[in-house]
Amino acid sequence: MNHSCVEKPMESWKPEVHQVIITSFLIGTFIVLTLVGNMLVIAAFCLCKELRTITNYFLISLSVADLLTALLSMPIFMVSRISRGNWFPGGAVFYDVWRSMDVICGTASIWNLCLISLDRYLAVTSPLKHLVILTTGRAKAVIVLVWAISLGLSGLLHMTWSHKSILIIAVSFFLPLIIIIFSYAKIYQVTTRSCDLRRNGGTQLKRDVRSAKQMVLVISVFILCWVGFFVLTLILSTNKSMRSSVNPEVIDVVKSLTYLNSCINPLLYTVVSRKFKKAITDILHGQRPNLACKRHSTLKRLAGKRTNIGSAFGSFEFSGKSTSFRHQIPFQRGSPSPQMARIVVRETTV
């Protein structure tokens, strides 16, 4: 993303004192919350082996991107506001560093959100294929590819190509936006269909409805935080004469919203997960996370219900932000007994 919408105004704009105070306070708050939230997520992943699943690799990559945003991008932006548009000595260098880090971290964050949506899409629509397609090696390779793309786009900032802004905006935002909307639309369709089949499903119906609402919330928050900035950047990139006429307060608002997304991502994707919530709670109490007991009780409960879980087509159960997909493979001749039909369980985060 070429941050052209905040490029020229910074050099000549002198914001009001109250605006400097408000913007600096918000960015400072975002920095603290982003650091704390994402560090807790990474700590829970590293200390709790039950959380080291393939799906959670994408969450950790997202947390790293948001953490780097809070460490490298937000502070420079806040200093520029405190100095009221005047960069400190060596400002041109720091400005280039800020733009490059903003592109790398922002693009990586958005594309990791895209990977999470694709992972959920595969897990819901093709749970058995999801087990085969998404291996540890492939997950890590895709994550490396995302960071390589982010690094490559940041390199475009220093080129003289006139259409670089449009390419960066398209790859950084609009392409992953289309993928995210498509993935969650399909997931929502499957979830609502499950709700229709479970009109009298009691607790299960409530879980499906809650999960559908959470998907709408995830998409809404993502669009709210990012669309204003990229639309404004696209307009200013194609019509440079408008740069001097843009209200600087609008620039502050749309840029702050992008940082807000890094702040609330841990809440949307991990803290509301029962496993992550339990692990983070243990860490805050000075204890080492241990989900083994909970996992054993869950497996014991599943074993007791193995003869009536789902149908021949399988079923999936949404629980908060954690979704367990239980697919029962139909009995085939040659198996020891119909009661011992194999059950494949795979968990992914929703």
ZIJO-V669990 format. One record per residue. N is the residue number from 1. RES is the residue in one small letter. OMEGA is omega in radians with two decimals (NA if undefined). NEAR is the number of other ideal C-beta (glycine too) atoms within 10 Angstrom. Layout:
n: <N,N>
res: <RES,RES>
omega: <OMEGA,OMEGA>
near: <NEAR,NEAR>
This chain:
n: <1,2,3,4,5,6,7,8,9,10,11,12,13,14,15,16,17,18,19,20,21,22,23,24,25,26,27,28,29,30,31,32,33,34,35,36,37,38,39,40,41,42,43,44,45,46,47,48,49,50,51,52,53,54,55,56,57,58,59,60,61,62,63,64,65,66,67,68,69,70,71,72,73,74,75,76,77,78,79,80,81,82,83,84,85,86,87,88,89,90,91,92,93,94,95,96,97,98,99,100,101,102,103,104,105,106,107,108,109,110,111,112,113,114,115,116,117,118,119,120,121,122,123,124,125,126,127,128,129,130,131,132,133,134,135,136,137,138,139,140,141,142,143,144,145,146,147,148,149,150,151,152,153,154,155,156,157,158,159,160,161,162,163,164,165,166,167,168,169,170,171,172,173,174,175,176,177,178,179,180,181,182,183,184,185,186,187,188,189,190,191,192,193,194,195,196,197,198,199,200,201,202,203,204,205,206,207,208,209,210,211,212,213,214,215,216,217,218,219,220,221,222,223,224,225,226,227,228,229,230,231,232,233,234,235,236,237,238,239,240,241,242,243,244,245,246,247,248,249,250,251,252,253,254,255,256,257,258,259,260,261,262,263,264,265,266,267,268,269,270,271,272,273,274,275,276,277,278,279,280,281,282,283,284,285,286,287,288,289,290,291,292,293,294,295,296,297,298,299,300,301,302,303,304,305,306,307,308,309,310,311,312,313,314,315,316,317,318,319,320,321,322,323,324,325,326,327,328,329,330,331,332,333,334,335,336,337,338,339,340,341,342,343,344,345,346,347,348,349,350>
res: <m,n,h,s,c,v,e,k,p,m,e,s,w,k,p,e,v,h,q,v,i,i,t,s,f,l,i,g,t,f,i,v,l,t,l,v,g,n,m,l,v,i,a,a,f,c,l,c,k,e,l,r,t,i,t,n,y,f,l,i,s,l,s,v,a,d,l,l,t,a,l,l,s,m,p,i,f,m,v,s,r,i,s,r,g,n,w,f,p,g,g,a,v,f,y,d,v,w,r,s,m,d,v,i,c,g,t,a,s,i,w,n,l,c,l,i,s,l,d,r,y,l,a,v,t,s,p,l,k,h,l,v,i,l,t,t,g,r,a,k,a,v,i,v,l,v,w,a,i,s,l,g,l,s,g,l,l,h,m,t,w,s,h,k,s,i,l,i,i,a,v,s,f,f,l,p,l,i,i,i,i,f,s,y,a,k,i,y,q,v,t,t,r,s,c,d,l,r,r,n,g,g,t,q,l,k,r,d,v,r,s,a,k,q,m,v,l,v,i,s,v,f,i,l,c,w,v,g,f,f,v,l,t,l,i,l,s,t,n,k,s,m,r,s,s,v,n,p,e,v,i,d,v,v,k,s,l,t,y,l,n,s,c,i,n,p,l,l,y,t,v,v,s,r,k,f,k,k,a,i,t,d,i,l,h,g,q,r,p,n,l,a,c,k,r,h,s,t,l,k,r,l,a,g,k,r,t,n,i,g,s,a,f,g,s,f,e,f,s,g,k,s,t,s,f,r,h,q,i,p,f,q,r,g,s,p,s,p,q,m,a,r,i,v,v,r,e,t,t,v>
omega: <3.07,-3.06,-3.12,-3.11,3.08,-3.04,-3.07,-3.11,-3.11,-3.03,-3.03,-3.02,3.07,-3.08,3.07,-3.08,-3.11,3.12,3.10,-3.11,-3.10,-3.11,-3.13,3.11,3.14,-3.12,3.09,3.08,3.11,-3.14,-3.10,-3.10,3.13,3.12,-3.10,-3.09,-3.09,3.07,3.08,3.12,-3.13,3.12,3.13,3.14,-3.10,-3.05,-3.07,-3.07,3.13,-3.14,-3.09,3.10,-3.14,-3.13,-3.09,3.01,3.12,3.11,3.14,3.07,3.07,3.14,3.11,3.12,3.14,3.11,3.11,3.07,-3.14,-3.09,-2.97,-3.05,-3.10,-3.11,-3.13,3.10,-3.14,3.11,3.13,3.12,3.11,3.12,3.08,3.03,3.13,3.12,3.11,-3.09,-3.05,-3.02,-3.13,3.13,-3.14,3.11,3.10,3.09,-3.14,3.14,-3.11,-3.14,3.12,3.12,-3.11,-3.07,-3.14,3.13,3.12,3.12,-3.12,-3.11,3.02,3.01,3.10,3.11,3.11,3.14,3.10,3.10,3.12,3.13,3.12,-3.10,-3.11,-3.04,-3.12,-3.04,-3.14,3.07,3.11,3.11,-3.06,-3.04,-3.01,3.05,-3.14,-3.14,-3.14,3.11,3.13,3.13,3.13,3.12,3.09,3.12,3.13,3.13,3.09,3.09,3.14,3.12,3.13,3.12,3.09,3.09,3.12,-3.14,-3.05,3.08,-3.11,-3.13,-3.02,-3.08,-3.09,-3.10,-3.12,3.13,-3.13,-3.14,-3.11,-3.10,-3.08,-3.01,-2.96,3.10,3.08,3.09,3.12,-3.14,-3.13,-3.14,3.12,-3.09,-3.10,3.05,3.10,3.11,3.12,3.12,3.12,-3.12,3.14,3.07,3.07,3.10,3.13,-3.13,-3.07,-3.12,3.12,-3.03,3.08,-3.07,-3.12,3.13,3.13,3.12,-3.13,3.12,3.12,3.13,3.11,3.11,3.14,3.11,3.09,3.13,-3.13,-3.14,-3.10,3.14,-3.14,-3.13,-3.14,-3.06,-2.97,-2.97,-3.12,-3.13,-3.07,3.08,3.11,3.12,3.12,3.14,-3.12,3.12,-3.13,3.13,-3.03,-3.14,-3.11,-3.05,-3.09,-3.09,-3.13,3.10,-3.13,3.12,3.09,3.12,3.13,-3.09,-3.07,3.12,3.11,3.12,3.10,3.08,3.08,3.13,3.09,-3.12,-3.04,3.10,3.10,3.12,-3.07,-2.94,-3.07,-3.01,3.13,3.01,-3.08,-3.12,3.12,3.13,3.13,-3.12,-3.13,3.09,3.10,-3.14,3.14,3.09,3.11,-3.14,3.07,-3.11,3.12,-3.13,-3.07,-3.11,3.14,-3.14,-3.14,3.12,3.10,3.13,3.12,3.12,3.11,-3.13,3.14,-3.11,-2.99,-3.10,-3.10,3.10,3.06,3.13,3.12,-3.14,3.11,3.09,3.08,-3.04,3.13,3.10,-3.08,3.10,3.14,-3.09,3.09,3.14,-3.11,-3.11,-3.11,-3.14,-3.11,3.12,3.10,3.11,-3.12,3.08,-3.11,3.14,3.12,-3.09,-3.10,3.10,-3.00,3.10,3.12,-3.12,3.10,-3.13,3.04,-3.08,3.10,NA>
near: <26,23,23,20,25,25,15,14,18,20,11,9,14,9,18,11,8,8,14,18,13,16,22,16,11,18,24,14,13,23,21,11,17,26,17,13,23,27,15,20,28,17,14,28,21,12,16,22,12,17,23,13,18,18,22,27,20,28,26,20,23,27,27,19,25,27,20,19,29,24,15,16,25,27,14,18,25,20,17,22,21,15,13,14,15,12,17,11,6,9,17,8,10,15,18,12,14,22,21,18,18,25,24,23,24,28,25,26,26,27,28,28,24,20,24,25,24,18,25,23,20,17,24,24,14,13,19,13,11,21,17,8,12,21,11,11,9,11,20,13,11,18,20,11,12,23,17,11,16,22,14,14,23,21,12,16,18,10,8,5,9,8,10,17,22,16,13,24,21,13,19,25,22,15,14,22,20,11,17,23,14,13,23,21,12,15,22,17,13,15,25,13,11,22,18,10,13,17,7,7,13,8,10,17,16,13,20,23,16,14,24,20,12,17,19,11,11,21,18,10,16,22,13,12,21,24,15,16,24,22,15,20,26,20,14,24,20,11,10,11,7,12,17,10,8,17,9,18,13,12,23,21,15,20,23,19,15,24,24,20,23,28,24,17,29,26,13,17,23,29,18,16,24,13,23,27,16,18,26,21,14,17,17,9,7,6,11,9,22,15,19,11,8,13,13,10,10,14,11,9,9,14,9,9,11,14,11,8,16,15,10,10,8,17,17,21,17,24,16,17,22,20,23,17,21,19,22,20,13,12,15,9,4,5,13,8,7,10,9,11,17,12,17,13,15,19,20,23,23,27>
